[in-house]
Amino acid sequence: MKICVISDVHCRWKKLVIPSCDLLISCGDYSFKGESWVVKDFHKWLNEQPAKHIISVQGNHEKWVESNFQLAKDIAEQACPGIHFIDEGLVEIEGVKIWCSAISKFFCNWAWNRYPGEELQKHWDLIPQGVDIICTHGPCYGILDGVEKFNGTEHCGDKQLLDRVLEVKPKFHLSGHIHPGWGTHVQDGITFINAAICNDSYDAVNLPITFEI
């Protein structure tokens, strides 16, 4: 199966060229505030892409979606029939098991934010054994999560998520959220991908990432 993954498009989807693929995954933050018209327009664009299957995971910028999830899901499904529009849950496509979550570590009270500790852990405990791909909006701690500060690199990823991913050992972990983290990293037999399209200036400078499973 050929998979193409994008994240953090932030309304710049018209700048992207999606290759023909079996599955297209968006890891969230396709919007700035998740307004209904953006939900409609983005998923209409997704429907036009050369992908047999599509998964749309939500991100911390989809604030209106979090407050109006069922309505947003209806809008997305009307614009892109057959899409898997997800806040959290398991999807199986052609035998490939993909666990998805919009949850990310608390940051400025955006959408699907949870505080570290028990509140965050109860979500990661839901990740089942035996999945092939884990797709979360935010990255794991220390992996494709670096932001350059005046005093060095700050790692903004989630330590609790990292522990769970290393325990479950999927083939791939997909994320976005931290724009400078775009790229691929292999560790402990797991391929980690940060597919953030935009840089910190919200310019669409990065390419979609494809891989085979």
N, C-alpha and C positions, 0 to 999 in steps of 0.2 A: 504494500500500500504506500502510495506517495502522499505525503502530508505537507501542506504549506501552513505556516503559522505567522500571524501578525499580532501586534499589540500596540496600545497607545498611539492610535492613528490620529486622535483628536481632530476629527472633521477634515482630515487631509486625504481621504481615501481616493479622490480622483487623481492623485499623484502616483498611485500604486499600479503596478502591473503584476497581476496574479498569474502564475503559470498554471497550465492544466494539471489538475491533481485529483486524487480520490477524495481527499478530505481537506477542507480549509477550516482552520481554527483561529478565532479572534480571542485573545486573552484579556479583553476589557479595555476601558478608557478609549472607546471610539468617539467619545463626545467630550464636552467640557463640563456640562451639568446634566446630561442625560435627558434633555428636553424631548417631548414626544415627536416633534418634527424631525429631530436628529435620529431617533430610533427608526422612524419610517424610512428616511432617506438612506441611512447606512445599510439597513437590511434590504432595501430595494437594490442597492449597489451590490451587496453580497449575492443576491439572487442572480445577478448578471455575470458572475464570475464562473470560470470553467472548472467547477468543482462538483463532484457527484454528491458529496455530503458536506454540511456546514455546521459548525458549532460556534455559538456566540456566548462567551462567558462575560459576565459583567465586571466592571472595575470600580474603583473608588470615586471616579468622576461621574458615574451614572446615578446621581443623587435622585433625580425624579423617578428613575426606574425603580430604585429601592422602595420608594414611598408608594409606587403605583405598579407593582410588579406584574400583576395579572393583566392589567390594561396594556402595559408595555409589551408583554409576551404576545398578546392578541395582535397588536400593531406589527410586531416583528414577524409573526407567523403569516399574517396577511401579505406583508411585503415580500416574504421569502418562504413560501410554502415548504414544509418538511424540515425547516431549520430546528436545531436543538438549541433553544434559548434558555440559558441556565444561570441560576444564582449558585446552586450547589447540588451536586449529585453525580451519579454514574451513568455513562452512555456507553453502549456497546455497538460498534459499527464494523460489520464484516469480520466479526470475531475478535476485534481489537477493543480492549476494555480501557476506557478513559474516564478518570475521576476528575471532576471539575469543581472549582470553588472561586467565588468572587471575594471571599474573605481576605482581608489583609490586616497587618499589624496597625494599631491605632496611629493615625497621622492627621492632625488638624480636624478631627471629627467629620471626615468625608464618609461616603457611602460604604457599607459593609466593613466598617472598621471594628476591630475588637481589641481590647486591652490584652497585653501579654499576661500569661498565667492561665488560670482555670478557664477564663472566658474564651481565650483563643484555643486552648488545648482541646476543648470539647468538639471543635470543628475538625481538627487534625486527627482526632481519634476516630472520626467517621471514615477516614480513608481506609478502604479494605485491602487486605492482602490479595495478591494475584493480579493487580492491575498492570497494564502495559505502559500507560502514560498517566502522569499526574499533571494537571493543568491548573495552576493557581494564578491569580492576578499578580501577586507579589512574589519576589524571588526568595530563595533560601539565603540565610546569613553567610556572608563570605564568598558567595558565588554569583558573579555577574550582578553585584548589588552596590558597587562602589560609586561614591559621589566625592569629587575633589573639593576639599575645603582649604582654607588658607593654611591650616596646620596639618594637612595631609589628607589621606583618603578616609572617608567615613563609610562604614559598611551599614547599609540600611535594611538588609534582609532580615528574615525571621528565623531565629535559632530553634524555636519549637517545631517549625515546619521542616527545617533541615533534619532534625532528629527523626521525625516521622518518615520523611522521604528515604533516609538511609536505612530505616528499619524495614520499610515496605519493599525497597529496591525495585522500582519500576525501570523499564528500559530508558524512559525519557521523563524529564521534568521540564514543563513549559511555563514561562511567566513573562512579565513585562514590568510595568510600574516604575522601575528605576531606569530612566531614559539613557543615561551613559553606559548602562550595563549591557547594551546590545551585543549579541554574539553567542558563541557556543563554548562549552567547557565540559570535559569528561573527567569524572571523579568517581571512584569506588564502583566502576562499571556502569555508571549512570551518565547519560548525556543530558546536560543541563543547557537549556536554550532561553535566552532573554530576547524576545522578538520585538522590543520597543522600536517603532518606526520613527517617532519624533525625537529630536534632541531636546535639551533643556530650554531652547528658544521656541519650541513647538514648530520647528521646521521638519518636514518629512525627508530626512537625509539617509535613512537606513532602508535596506532592502528586505522584503519578506524572506523568511528562512524556510527552506525545504529539506525534508529528510525522508528516508524510507524505513518502514518497519515491517 
